[in-house]
Amino acid sequence: MPGTTTRQADALHQEQETVDDAYLRREELLQEVEQDLEAAPRDAVEAARITSLRRRRSDLRHAESGLVFGRLDATDGTSRHLGRVGLPRADDDSEPLVLDWRAPAARPFYTATPLDPQGQRRRRHIRTEGRRVVGVDDEPLDAGGSEGEELVGEGALLNALSARRTGKMGTAVATLQREQDAIVRADSDGPLVVQGGPGTGKTVVALHRVAYLLFSNPDLASQGVLVLGPSRRFLDYIAQVLPALGETAVVPATCDTLVPGVAVERDESRALAELKGRVSWQDTLTAYAHSLVPAPEALHFLLDGEPHTLPLRQIRRAVDAAVSGRDLHAARRWFVENVHDLLTDAVVEHHDELLARVEEGLEDILERVDASQAKSDDRGVHTGATGGHVDGTLSDHDIEQLRIRIANDRSVAGVLDDFWPLYDARLTLRDLLGDDAALSEFADWLDPDQRALIAGEPAPLASSDIALLDAVSELLGPIAEIDDQGEFLADRAAARRDWAYGHVVVDEAQELSAMQWQMIARRVPSRSITAVGDIDQTEAAHRHTSWEGAIAPVFGERWRRSDLTICYRTPREVMVLTGAVLAKAGSHNEPPRAVRDSGFEPWTVQVRDAELAATVRESVDAMAARWQGGSVGVVAPQARVTALREQLPDVVVLAATEAKGLEWDAALVVDPDGITTEPRGWNGLYVALTRCTQELGQVVLPARR
Ligand SMILES: Nc1ncnc2c1ncn2[C@@H]1O[C@H](COP(=O)(O)OP(=O)(O)OP(=O)(O)O)[C@@H](O)[C@H]1O
């Protein structure tokens, strides 16, 4: 229809003008920020302003794509453009040229429907390639509607979803759906667990939530946000999806990298990973750390050749006072200071006794000398702070000097070190884990075989040791105060094990052991946590089958749950296969509903072992030809991966474990039965089947006996 084409051309033209204005305005704003940044900070207020300017610069620089992606036309005749960052007009008072997607006024863009138009007449998605507007998708919101209109901006969404997958994760900021938006903007008090099946946008939601929280809660930038992902590859996503995040207040990490200066040094069996992830370790380690508090005894010191003894009674009191509510090293510091005081008192007392004895002797002599002379001497009065050096008693200053000398005395320090040594966290953990007798005392919930398994492990750290090490480090406390260093908050936070973050986001949260949850809880005293995951994709050794089982040991009842129910990745043709697989995995959940058809029926070829290699090669080549410009991936049982990789050097070949979180246009699942016999069983196959955005092929071998 020519009329439609003209209207479309007009719309493109009109939006191009806005987009051009927006890029110009962004340039101006960037220049202003650069100029402001040239001035060196003079004080703390200035320094905070500089930090916020840097953040603004980073936001502006990284908003190159998606600078403007939408428009809302209200029923009152006003309209607003939306984009990745807000762009105020030069005369700050009027409506911004572009509204930040995170601003409250932008919300109807993600939530308005014809049934609930929220004062809006039309929603427009503006598609751009670079700086060029290539399309607009309009959705009338004033035409009334029916129940069950599930998708927001359907045209733009389906367009985005059918785009080729290049291996890089795209941004979904323009097409976030209602149930996703509700989670992105949810309150951040207390733990929020988001359950979503494959392809429901859990990672998308988690990362956009970080951006939203930082925008809506400026204080968060000074506390930092920890984003925990399953792997380095996930962490790279952060830079791809929300590039501006990485530079300032966000610390990306995996559970294995959470303790600064410590890395995983070896693999471990699933049996050991499961055992060492149990929450019972928290009590075990607490009791073990407590056993390191020394048993009180009288302490003997030698100062300036003089012996001094602090009796058992005093030491017991000092130890008891020190340990209450403190970690072991803080208690030790408290105790040591207390002993320095006690020792100072003892020396002063000793000095006074000596003096008194000298005075008694002197008085005998003085009685024999002229009484008037003795009177004028006035030696019997203790003048405290001022007269000490005159009359032989110690002044406050003398006592302070004495205390300093005692605090720096090597022999005193030696006695205290012997009595209450400093503990290295790693050696302490090793001492416990490597000692069958200690394990039977402090971990009586382990049976003898389990103890032997743990005590027989080599010293280098495995992944499950990191969470145990973190718990031990917390119980011991730092040996000395740590200096905060680094220009950006993210650098300073990452360098400290004891940094208290304002919020923590966890992706693939179903994989966390109870001890890893403890490790996270320690880092966010406010418990402001967003955890996204799919309990049905659990791979970790603990194999939790419910969020209650996974979370309750650490958070009890104090957490909320939200569900994502729509699958944006995997097409309907494939998702219908997954219900049976999920049931075989023992899940009571339904797979998520697919949002679209791909038009490709999943296919299966049966081969004998001898034909496997050739069939896989052929299938991959055919898929690659069909999905040019996109991606093809192969998922196979672990035991076949090496051989397949040699045979297909140009294709990604992964075990089901490694494929979690990834997606390709086409996926070839090799030997699905073999995948179900791996430790993850049917859950592994569920992951494998849900990796494609368009086409699924399966190469099946004869059933095993
Ligand atoms: N609202 C959206 N708009 C556009 N694309 C989206 C949207 N939500 C999700 N997607 C896309 O769907 C795909 C799946 O998203 P994502 O990887 O976040 O899902 P997931 O739930 O983490 O999946 P998995 O459980 O398999 O790891 C990605 O390509 C993502 O970009």
PDBQT file of the ligand as one rigid body, heavy atoms in Angstrom, charges set to zero:
ROOT
HETATM    1  N1  LIG A 801      13.273  -9.149  26.126  1.00  0.00    +0.000 N 
HETATM    2  C1  LIG A 801      14.138  -9.651  25.267  1.00  0.00    +0.000 A 
HETATM    3  N2  LIG A 801      14.364  -9.038  24.101  1.00  0.00    +0.000 NA
HETATM    4  C2  LIG A 801      15.222  -9.539  23.200  1.00  0.00    +0.000 A 
HETATM    5  N3  LIG A 801      15.914 -10.655  23.393  1.00  0.00    +0.000 NA
HETATM    6  C3  LIG A 801      15.740 -11.303  24.545  1.00  0.00    +0.000 A 
HETATM    7  C4  LIG A 801      14.843 -10.837  25.541  1.00  0.00    +0.000 A 
HETATM    8  N4  LIG A 801      14.892 -11.697  26.578  1.00  0.00    +0.000 NA
HETATM    9  C5  LIG A 801      15.760 -12.653  26.240  1.00  0.00    +0.000 A 
HETATM   10  N5  LIG A 801      16.276 -12.410  25.025  1.00  0.00    +0.000 N 
HETATM   11  C6  LIG A 801      17.238 -13.232  24.306  1.00  0.00    +0.000 C 
HETATM   12  O1  LIG A 801      16.930 -14.582  24.538  1.00  0.00    +0.000 OA
HETATM   13  C7  LIG A 801      18.106 -15.335  24.639  1.00  0.00    +0.000 C 
HETATM   14  C8  LIG A 801      18.138 -16.047  25.962  1.00  0.00    +0.000 C 
HETATM   15  O2  LIG A 801      18.381 -15.109  27.015  1.00  0.00    +0.000 OA
HETATM   16  P1  LIG A 801      19.282 -15.487  28.249  1.00  0.00    +0.000 P 
HETATM   17  O3  LIG A 801      20.562 -16.102  27.799  1.00  0.00    +0.000 OA
HETATM   18  O4  LIG A 801      19.318 -14.329  29.156  1.00  0.00    +0.000 OA
HETATM   19  O5  LIG A 801      18.380 -16.633  28.852  1.00  0.00    +0.000 OA
HETATM   20  P2  LIG A 801      18.657 -17.542  30.107  1.00  0.00    +0.000 P 
HETATM   21  O6  LIG A 801      17.362 -17.646  30.792  1.00  0.00    +0.000 OA
HETATM   22  O7  LIG A 801      19.812 -17.020  30.875  1.00  0.00    +0.000 OA
HETATM   23  O8  LIG A 801      18.997 -18.913  29.394  1.00  0.00    +0.000 OA
HETATM   24  P3  LIG A 801      19.784 -20.195  29.951  1.00  0.00    +0.000 P 
HETATM   25  O9  LIG A 801      18.995 -20.749  31.080  1.00  0.00    +0.000 OA
HETATM   26  O10 LIG A 801      19.800 -21.115  28.788  1.00  0.00    +0.000 OA
HETATM   27  O11 LIG A 801      21.131 -19.710  30.344  1.00  0.00    +0.000 OA
HETATM   28  C9  LIG A 801      19.254 -14.364  24.425  1.00  0.00    +0.000 C 
HETATM   29  O12 LIG A 801      19.612 -14.352  23.082  1.00  0.00    +0.000 OA
HETATM   30  C10 LIG A 801      18.648 -13.048  24.807  1.00  0.00    +0.000 C 
HETATM   31  O13 LIG A 801      19.312 -11.970  24.190  1.00  0.00    +0.000 OA
ENDROOT
TORSDOF 0
